[in-house]
Amino acid sequence: MLADSPAGFRRMDETAGSTAADSSGHGHDQTWVGAPTLGGDALTTVPGDASAALNGTTQYADAPTSADFAVGAHGSAEAWIQTTA
């Protein structure tokens, strides 16, 4: 994924803190809102991976405003989501 030079890339595998770190190199960190549960079991088998659990209503990661995320002629988004515990 990083080889495609995304505008933002967040693993959302933090175990504590208030920031969902951007690994793209563009510095587009997100801020956790609503105190989601961090450091849960990951959906992957990569050592050290973790997950964030959000309640679907008041918990989310707030993205920064940036021209890098402006809707233009093309774009894509990718996510791994587990809808049940």
N, C-alpha and C positions, 0 to 999 in steps of 0.2 A: 504494500500500500504506500509506504513512504517513498518508494522509487517513482511513484506517479506525481510527486511534488504537490500534495494536497495543500489547500489554504489553511487547513486545520486538521489535526489528528489527535484525538484524545482516547486513551485506553480506558479511562475512568476506573483505574485499578488502585486508586489511593486507599490507604487503610485509615487515614485520619486527615484532618485539616479542612480548609474551606475552599480549596482550589482543585479543579480538574485540569491537570497540566496538559498543555499542547506540546506534542512531540514533533510537530512539523518543522520547527525551526522558525516559525513566523511569530511566535509569542502571543498567540490568541488563546490564552488560558481562559477557562470558564470558572465562574463562582458557583459553588453549591448553595442552593437556597432551600430552606425548610428542613435542614438537618437530616438528610438521607442517611441510611445505614451504609457505612463504608467498610470495605475489607471482607465482604462475603465471599462465598465459594465462587470460583470463576466458571464460565461456560467452556473454557478451553483447558487443555492439560499442560499448558506452558508453566513451568515452575515459576513461582512468584506472582502469577496472575491472581487478581482478586476482582470483585465486582461491587457495584453500587446498587442498593435497593431503594427504589423510589416508590412513593405511595400512589402515584398516578394523578394526584390532584394538586397538592401544595409543595411537593418536592421536585426539584429540577436543577439542571445546570444552566446558568444564565450565560449566554454567549455575548462576547463583546460586539459592539457595532463597528463594522469595518467594510470598506469597499471590496475587500477580498471575498466577502460573502454576498455581494450584490447579485441578484438574480439577473442573468444575462441570457445570451443565446444558448448556452449549454451549462451543464453542471450535474453533479450527482451527489448522493449521500448514501452512506453505508452504515448499518448498525446490526449488532447481534443483540437480540432482545428475548428474554424469557418472561412470559406473561403470567406464570404461576410459580409459586414457591416450591 
